[in-house]
């Protein structure tokens, strides 16, 4: 690490020869093309690792891997999928709409025709289907087993018979129709057809999506059905594919827009096409190295890692503009190419190193998270920012020296060479506003900022937390905006918006509309299980849908009741086993189970060995995720048997709890480590810990303002943006360190505090402005993303960078002046003669 006194006292004399930093600088200025070649070779090696990280991940699944709650859910699913393997272990739903009546005779015939063709279709592997039509037909003719027989039963029925059968089917089995249905009217606008597939346990998402897509194509062949108009197929694999498609549709719009804006602002900042090209090459190399590292480390790319790359670009843009701007200052002062870059590298290397390490700390703080995706984020971001430091600290200066020497003495024109923020420029007249306030009323500025920051932090504690599949889906307005774009920017077709509308408006349930209580207990095989399950669905919590004070739930008891309604012999068996008239067996339970488990449907709610059962509750559409989870946990706790609340909603709630914990923990870890590192760095470099403390004041205000903005703009904490608070510390330090580092150089060289601030704000302030504009406008374009989580991250990234810039330019000067006044009055603060002691030990003068 270079000694800053040596940087101030000389240029490239022999006293630097023993310094590692000086030797590196000498290589950059003396052998620039060898440095460039070395980086090109390494880049080629990293290209070999790109794309090797494994299968791309998207949606909620990427955040639930490894969670105890998810493992419990998978264990339960394995148990019941094994039970129901003969009848299939994956499913889909068709939503059928008919504004006149989906329960009319023609509509019921079409449903049965679809069911017949689907169950006999080659390649679809459909094991069974259930629809309002098949349930009504069984009421009309209990002996109608085949779809053809059921269709004849519907066709022969009179309107009165049909209406009576519809009412009976709803009472006994519950018709899967929209909430506008009443038994008196026998009408409904929307009906559901459930499809069950025979798929092997190792079937992946592509296999399931092919079956679900084939089902949609088959529905198109039915006269009166048109997929996308009055028929929509809803399946987990289709939704997962559409979630991945959102990534592609977002990338094809956002990335070109970001590239255009970044190039525009870089061109404004550099004002030289050659410098612009060099800066862009360095940015591309940063991305290649990071992607290559992910491949070699077998870290799969996911939409949660998209946020890493804007952050790397933000820091890379900042480093590049600072190097070019500082280099131009020295060239304008008359230094040669080598000397100008030598001075630039020696002066900025310390700042770059501090920025890199503090940003790495901010990123690496996410390694404390219990969520594997946030840990992956921390690893990739920390490694990526280290690559950024190497590329912009070595490759870009070497490339700049090499290119400038090539065009020196040629007729190649010199483009913009003035540094940003020069005294006679527009920025040079605007930027000193913070230093002027520091002259007039620094105490008022500092105290006002701290009070404002405290109020913002208090307000920001009310930020909500969100995690669900719906959080990945855009609203209709954003889809409509994209649809107006010309090809190839127009988005693909999406079904999830229509499905969400059906679920919420027609069926009063959310995207994941159920929670499960899983019972794994030896008493399941006894008569007590029937009463325990029956009690668990009686007088349910408000979060569950209920009818007549009983939860709408699928369970062992509902399977028992449904079998009784369609099988008189089984009904007689249950009646003989019921000694107290509560319609539940309390003797000869083994016989009841034997006959009940002859039905494939019963295997979905009790295992063959009768050791486990489950209750699937429908969640009220007005209940939020927390309410549903708490209700399921309360039901499980009240059961005498060993019961556990599970299901997607419960797993998602577990992720929410971990997001909050991770955000707070990583913020605290990042702040403590950053504070310690800054103080130690300035203690080592300048013998003044107080410089590190001064750096932190604007950073604290930045983090507080960002937290308040999240609540103000209704942006909840999510797995995407949970790292933003800890990362904002690194972003804030990025700006304050550059400002403070330049101020210390000028101040300890003999300038008074106001002179040093004036030079700093015009020199470094100009580079900070260029970096801020490029980052905010170029990477804030993520706000245009289709995926709401990426859109929100783009907003937070832009705000975080903007706040860091404002506090550096406006607040840091007043903080410095207040510190200077305190030292003048009370003596040095944090003055440790560390450097002098080291020099006396090493014999250096």
N, C-alpha and C positions, 0 to 999 in steps of 0.2 A: 504494500500500500504506500503510495508516495507521501512524502513529508510535505505538508502545505507551506511551511516556512521556506523550504527550498523552492517550491513553486513560485512563491511571491518574490524571493530574493534573486532569482536568476532564471535563465532560459534553459539551455541545454549544455551547461559547462560540465567539467569533469567530476564535480562533486555529486552528480546524479548517477554516476556509473554503477554505484553499489545498490541503487534502488531498483527493485523489481519493476515498479511502475515506469521508471525512466527507461529501463531496458526494453519494455514492451512498446513504449512510445517511440524509441529509436527504431525498432523493427517496423512500426507503422510508417514512419517518415522516410526511412532509408530503403526499405524493401517492400513497398506497398503491393506490388503485383504478386509476390510470393504469398503474402497474407491473403490476397483475394483468391489465388489459386487454391490455397489450403481450404478456405471456406467453401469453394465450389465443390471440391472433392467430398467434403463432409456432407454437403447438401445432396450430392448424388447418392451417398450411402443411406441417408435418411429417406430418400425417395423409395428405396427398396422396402422400407417398412410401412409405407402408406397403404392403408386398406387392409392391414393384417390384424386389426384389433378384434375381429370377430363380428358377429351378427349385429347389425344396427338395432338400437333399442329406442322405443318411443312409448308414450302413454304412461299410465300409472305403474305398470309392472316393473319398470326399471328401478323404482324407488322402494319396492317391497321385498326384493330378494334378501333373504337372510333374516328377516324379522321373525320373532317368535310367533307373532300373531299370524303371519303368512304361512309359516311352517305348520301351525295348528290347522289352518284352513286347508292346506294341501293334504295333511293327514286325513282329515275328514272326507275330503273329496276322493282320495284314493280308496277309502273304505267303501263309499257308496258307489263309486264308479265301478269298482270290482263287483259289487252286488248287481249292478244293472248293466253289466257288459253285454249280456245277450240282447238287451233292448236299446243298446247304444249308450255312448258316454259323451256326446256333444250335442248341442241343440241350437235351434234358431226359431225365430217367431216371424210370422207374416202378419202384417197389419192390412186388413181389407176394409176399404171404405165404400160406403154407398149412402149418399145423402137421403135416398128414399127409405131404405131399410135393409140392413145387412142380414136381417132375420127373415126376409121375405122368402117365399118358396123358390123363386129363380136363383136367389143368392145362395141359399142353402144347397141347392143342386150343384152350383158351380164349386162350392167348397168341397163337396164330396167327390166331384169329378177330379179336382186337383189332388185330393188325398189319394184317390185310386191310382192316378197316373204317377204320382210321386212315389208311392210305395212299390210300384212295379217298374220304375225307371231304372235302366241299367246304369251303373256307375255312380249313382247318387248315394247308395248305401243307406237309404232311409229305412229305419227299423219300424217306426210308428209315427202316426200323426194324430192330433186331437184338435177338434174344432167345435164351435157351437153346433154345426150341422150334424156331426157324428153323435154328440151328446143328445140332441133333440131326437134324432132317428132312433136311438136306443130306447127313448121314452115311448116313441110311437110303436116300436116293435122290438121288445127285449131279445127276440130270437134272431134279429138281423145282425149277422156277424160280418159279412163282407160289405164292401162299399157299394156294390151293386144292389144288394138287398136293402141297405140303408137308403139308397137313392130312391128305390121303388117305394119304400115306406113313406118318404117325404112326398113323392109325387101323388100317391093315393090318398094322402091325408086331406081332410076338409080344412078350411080356414080355422074353424072352431077347434078341431082336433090339434091343429098345428099350434095354435095359441096356448092351448092347455099343456101340450108337450113342452113348449118353451118355458112356461112357468114352472112345471115340474122339474125340468132339467136344471133350471137356475136354483131351485130350492134344494135339490139333492146334491148337485155337483158344482154349482156356481158357474154360470156361463162366462167365458172370457170375452166380454163385450164392454163397450164404453159405458161411462157412468150415467149417460142420458137414458139408459135402459130402465124400463119398469116392467114388472110382470103383467100389469094390466094392459099396457100398450103393445107389448111384445115387439118393440122396435128398438133399434140401436143404430148409430151412425158408423161405428167402427167395431170390427170383430178381429180376434186373434186366432191364428192357426199355429199350434205348436208342432215343431218337427224335431224328431230325435234321430240321430245318425249313429250307425255302427262304425265307430272309428277306433283304431288301436290306441292304447295308452300313450304311445310315443308319437302320435300324430301331431305335426307342428301346425303353426298358424296358417301356412300356405295351403296345407292339405285341407284344413277346415274351411278356409276361405273359398277354395275351389268348389267344395260341396255346397256352401251357402250361395255362392254366385250361380251355380248350376240350378239351384232351387228357384232363384229369381227368374232365370231364363225359362224354366219349365212353366212357371206361373204365367209368363207372357204368352204361352201357347194356348191357354184357356180362353175361350171366347168370353169377352167381357172383362178380362183382367189385363192391365197394362202396368208393368213395373215402372215406378216413378210417378205414376198418375194416381191410380187407386189401389196399388199394391206396393208395399215396402217390405223388404226382408231385413230383419234385425238379427245380427249374430256377432259374437265377440270377435271372430276373425275378420269380418268385414270392417268392424269399427277399428280394429288394430291396423288394418291396411289403410284405412282412411286417415288415421292419425299419422302414419308414415307419409302418406300423400300430402298432408298438410306441410310437412317439412320441405318436401320438394317444391310445392307451390309457393311457399314462403321464400325459399332460397332463390327461385328464378326471378322474383320481383325485388326482394330486399338487397341481395348481393350486388346486382348491377347498379341499383340506386345508390347503395353505400359506396361502391367503387367510383361512380361519377362524382359524388359529393366530396369524397376523400381526395380524388385527383384535383378537383377544382380548388379546394382550400390548400392543398399542398403546393399547387402551382402558385397560388397567391402568396403562400409563405416563402417558397423557395425563389419564385420568379425566374427560374432557370430550368429549362427542360431536361438538361443533363443531370442536375441535382435532383430533379423530380424523379427521373428514371432510376437513379441510384437509390433514392429513398424507397421507391416502390419495390425494387429488387430486394432490398433488405427486409421489407415487410413480408414479401412472398416467401423468402427464405425462412423467416420466423415461423410462418404457418407450416411450411414443409417439414422443418425440424420437429415441430410439435406433433404434427400428424404422424410423422415417422416414428417418433418416440412412442406414441400410443400403439402403433402397430407392433413394434418390437416388445413392448410391455404387455401386449395382449389386453389392452383396455378398449372395450367396444365403444364406438361413437354413439352417443345418444343425444336427444334434444336438450338434455340438461347441460351437456358440455358445449353446446353452441355458444353459451355465454362466455366461455373462456377466450374465444378468439377475438371478440371485440375488445376485451380487456388487454390482450396482448397488442392489438393494433393501437390502442390508446397509448400505452406506454411506449411502444416503438415510435409512433408519430412524435411523441413528446421528446424522446431521446434524439431523434433525427433532426428536428427543428433546432434544438438547443446546440447540437454540434455545429450545424451549418451556420447558425446565427453567431455563435461565439467565434467561430473561425473567421467569419466576415468582419467582425469587429477588429480582430488582430490584423487582418489584411488591410483594412481601411486605415489602420494606424501605421502601415508601412512594413509590416513583417513579411518575410518571404513565405513561400508555401510551406516548407518544412517547419520553419520556426512557428508560423501561425498555428499549424495543426499540433505541434508539440506543446505549445502553451495551452491550446484548447483541450487537448487530451489530459494534460496534467491537472488542469483546473477542474475539469468536469468529471474525471474518473472517480474522485471521492464522492461527489454528489450522486453519480450514477450508481456507485456501489451501495451507498446508503439507501437510495431509492429502491434498488433491486432487492436488497436484503429485507427492508421493511415491508415491501410488497410481497415478497416470498412469505414473510411471517404472517401477513394478512391472509394469504391464500392457504398456507399450511395450517393455519388455525382450524380449518375445516376438517383436518384429520382427527380432531376430537369428536366429530359427529358419529352418532350411532348408525347413520344412513350410509350405505356403501357408495351411493352415487355422489354424495357430498364429499366423501373421502376421495373418490376418483377425481372430482373437481379440484380438490386441494392439491393432489399430486400433479395432475396435468398442468394446472395453472402455475404452480411453483416451478416446475421444470421449464415450462414455456417462458416464464419471465426471466429465468436464468439464461435461456437461449437468446432472448431479446437483448439482454445485457452484453453477451458476447458478440452478437452480430452488429449491434449498433455501437458498441464500444471499440470494436476492432475492425470489422469488415468495412463499415461505412466510412470511417476516417481514412483507412488505407485506400479504398476506392476513390474517395474525394481527392486525396493527394495524387494518386496515379493519374486520374483524369485531368486534373488541373495542370499537371506537368506536361501531359500530352498536348493540351491545347495552348500552353504557354508558348509564346513566340510564333504561333500560327495566326492565320487570318480568321480563325473561328471566333465569332463574336462572343463577347462576355455579356451575359444577360443581367438580371438583377443581382447586384453585389452588395447593396446597402443592407445593413442589419435591420431587422424589424425593431421599431420603437426608437429609432434615431431621433435626436432632439428636434429636428425640423420637420418631422413627419406628423401625420394626424395622430398616430398612436402615442408619439412622444409628447404630444400636448394633452392627451386624455389620461394616460396611465398614471401620472403623478397625483391624481386626486386623493389616493390613500396617503401619500406622503404629506400632502398639504394638510389633510385632516390631522395627521400625526404632529404637525407643527402647532396647530391651533388648539386642539382639545383631545390629546391622546387618551387621557384617563376616561373621559366621557365616552369615547369610541369603544375602548376596551370593556368598560363596565357595562355599557349598553349591549354589546355583543354577548357578553357572558350571561346577562340576565335573559336576553332573547334566546340564547342557546339552552338555558335551563328550562325556560317555558316550552321551547320546541321539544326538548327531550321528554318532558312531562306529558305533553300532548301526544307524542309519538308512542308512548307506552300502550295506547289504546288500539294499536294496529291489530287487525284480525289475522287469523291463520286459515289457509284454505288448501285442501288437497282432495281432488276427485277427478274422475274421468272427464266430467264436463268442463273442468278448468282448462283442458287442452283444446276445447272446441270454440271457434269464433262465433260471434252472433250473426244474425241474418244481415245486418247492415254492412258488416265488414265483408261478408261473402258477396253481397250485391255490388260493393265497390270494386272488388276484384273481377267480377264477371263483366264489368264494363271495359276491362282492359283488352287490347287486341292480342291475338295469338303471337308468340307462344306464352304470353304472360297470364292469359285467362286460366282460372283454376279448373280442376277436374270436377266430376260430379260427386256430391256428398249426400249421404242419406241420413246422417246423424241428426241434422236439424229437424227433419220431418219426424224421425223417431222420437226425439225429445218432445216435440209438440204433442204427438200421440200420447206419450206416457204421462206428460204433465197435465194436458188439457182434457184428454179423453179417459184416462185411467187413474188420474189422481195419484201418480207415483213418480218418483225421480228416476234418473237413468239407472241407478242401482236401487231398486225399490224394495229390497228385503234385507233382513238380518236373520241370522240363524243361531239357535241355541242347540249346541251339540252335547248330547248326553252319552257318556261312556261309562257304564256302570253295570255290574252283574244283575242288579234288580230290574233291568230292562226286560228280562225274561219272565218276570213275575206279574201278577195282576196289578201290583202297585204302580207299574209303569203307565198303564192306561189312565188311572186316576190322576197320577202326577202330571201327565201331559195334558189331560183335560183341564186340570186346575190351572196349568200354565197359560192356557188360552182364554180363561175366564177372567172378566174384568181386567183387561190389559191396560198397560200404561197409555197415556194420551198419544205417544209417538206412533202407535200402531193403528192401522185401519181396523175398525170394529163394526160389527153388526149385531144388534141385540145384546150388547155387553159382552160379546165374544170376539176375540181377535180373528181377523181373516188370515188364517195360517194353514199351511200344509204340514201334516204331521201323521203320526201313527194313528191318532184318533180319526182324522179326516179320511185316511185311507180305509179305516175300518168302516166308517159311515158310508163312503162311496161304494165299497164292495157290497155292503148290505142292501143298498138301494138298487143294485143291478143283479144280485144273486140271491134269490129267495132261500136256497138251501143254506148258504152261509149265514143269512139273517136268522134262520132257525137255530143254527149252531150257537150264535152269539146270544140269542134269547135263552137257550138252555143253560148257558154259562153265566147268565146274569141272575143272581139270587136276590138282589135288592132293588131291582127295577130302575137302575140309573142308566141302562142301555150300554153298560160297559161290562166286560167279562170279569168275574172274580173267582171262577173255578174252571177247571178244565182248560187252563190258559194255553197249554201246549197244543191242544187240538185246535183252538182258535188261531194260534199262530201258524200251525201247519196249513190250514185252509187259506188263511190270509196271504201267506207267502207264495201261494200258487199264482197269485197275481203279480205280474212284473212291476206294476206301479207301487206296490207295497215295499219293494226292495229299495225304493228311493228314500224310505223313512225308517226302516229298521233293517239291520244286517241279518244275514241268514243264521248266524250263531246266536242272534238275539242278545248281543252284548252292547249294542249302541243304537241310538235313535236320534232323530233331529227334528226340530220344529222350525219351520221357515215362516217368519212373520212378514206381512206386507207393511211397509212403512208409510205413514201418512205423508201426503205431498207437502204439507206445511211444516213437517218436522225437519229440523236440520240434522246433520250428520252426528253431532254430539248428542242430541236428544235421543236419536235412534240407538246409538251405541250404549248410552247410559241405561235406556229402557231394557235392552237385551241383557246387559250385565246384571240389572236388578232382577229380572226374571230368573236368570241362571243362579244367582245367589240365593233366591228364595226356594229353589228346588232342593228336596232332600237328597236326590241322587247327584252324582258328580257331573255337573253341567258347566259348559264354557260358552261364552258369547263369541261368535265368529261370523265370518262373511266378509265381503268386500268393504262394506261400510265400516266395520270394526277395524279392519286392517288399515283403511285410509285414516281413521281417527288415530290409530297408533302412529302413523306417519306424521300427522299433524302435531301430536304431542312431541315427537322427536324433532320436528322442524323448529318449534319454539325453543326447546332445550338447546339444540345445536346453534341457533342464531345467537342466543344469549351467551352460551359458553364460548363460541368462537370469537364473538366480539370482545369478551373480557380477556381471553387469551391473547388475541391480536393486540389489544391496547397495552396490556402489561408487558408483553414481549417487545412491542415496538417502542414503548417508552424507555424500557431498560436498554434496548439496543441503541437508540438515539443518544441517550445520555452517555453511555459508554463510548460510542463513536466519537462524540465531540470531546469527551474526556481524553481519549487517546490522541485525537488529531490536534486539539486546541487547548487541552488542559482545562476546558470549561464545560462542565455538565449542563450549566444553565442554558446553553444554546439548544440542547436537546429538549429541554422543558419548553422553551419559547416556541419551538417547532410544533408542539402538541396543542397549543391553545387554538389555532385556527382549525386543526383537525377535529377537535372535540365539537366545535360549533358546526362543522361540516356534517359530522355523523348525526348530531341532534337535528339539524335541518332536514336531513334525508329521511330520518325516521318520521318526523312530523309530516313531510310531504307524502309518505306512503299512506298515512291515515287521511290526509287532506284529499288526495286523489283516489282514495278508496282502492289502494293496491294492497292486497293481503300478503302476508308472508307465505311463500310457497317453496317447494324444493328448488325451483329455478332461482328465486331471488334471495333465499335465506342467506347465502354468502355475502350479499351486497353490503351489509353493515360492517362486517369485518374487512371486506375488500375496500370499502370506502376509506378506511384508515390508511391503507396503502396508497389509494388515489390522492388523498389529502396530503400525505407526506411527500408524494411525488412533486407537488407544486410548492409546498413550503420549504422542502430541502433545497430545491434549486434556488429559490429566493434567498434563503438564509445562508446558503453556501457562498453565493456571490457577495452578499452583504458582509460576511465575515472576512472574505478576501480583501474587500475595499476598506473595511473598518480597521482591521489589524495592520493594514499597510500604512495607516496614519490619517485617513480621512475621518472627520467627525461624523456622528451618527446620521445627521441629515444629509451631508454630502454623499455618504456611502449609500443611503437609501435612494437618493436621486439617481446615482449611477446604476444601481441595481434595478430600479423600476424601469428605466429606459432600456437597459441591455437585456437582462433576464426577463423583465416584464413583457417585452415584445415577443420573446420566444414563447413565454407562457400563454400569451394571447393567441398566437398562431396555433399552438398545440390545442388550446381549449376550443377554438372555433372548428378546427378540423375534427376533433373527437366528438364534440357535441352534435355538430351537423352531420358528420359522416357516419358516425356509429349510432347516433340517436335515430337514424332511419330504421332501426329495428322496431320502432314504434309502428311502422307500417306492416309488421308481420301479421300473418293470418292467425297464428297461435297466440292466444291472449297472454300466456306466460312469457313468451319471448317479447311481445309488445310491451308488457309492463317492465321487463328487464331493460329494454331499450330506453324507456322513460327514466328509470332510476339511474341508469348509467349516465345518461346525459345530465340529469340533475346533479348527480354526485360530482362529476367533473366540473360542472359550472359552479357549484357551491365551493369546491376546493379552490378554484381560480379566484372567485370573489373574496374569500376569506384571506387568501394569500396577498392579493393586491390591496385590499381595503383594511383588513384587520391586522395583519402581521406588522406593517410599519408602526402602528400605534402601540402594539405589544412591545416591539423593540425599543421604542422611545421611552415607554414607561419603565422598562427594565433598565435602560441607560440612566434615567433619573434616579431610580432607586439605588443603583450602584454609586452614583455620584454622591448620594446622601448618606448611605449606610456602608459603603465599601463593597468590594467584589463579592458577588454571589456565586457560589459553586466554583470558586477559583482553586484548582488543584494543580500544583506544579509537577504534573506527571511527566510532561515532555522534557522538562529541564532535568528531571531526575534520570530519565532514560539516557539523555545525552551525556550526562556526567558519567554514567556507568559505561557507556560505549565509547567514550572519548571523543564524541562528535562535538563540533563547535558551530 
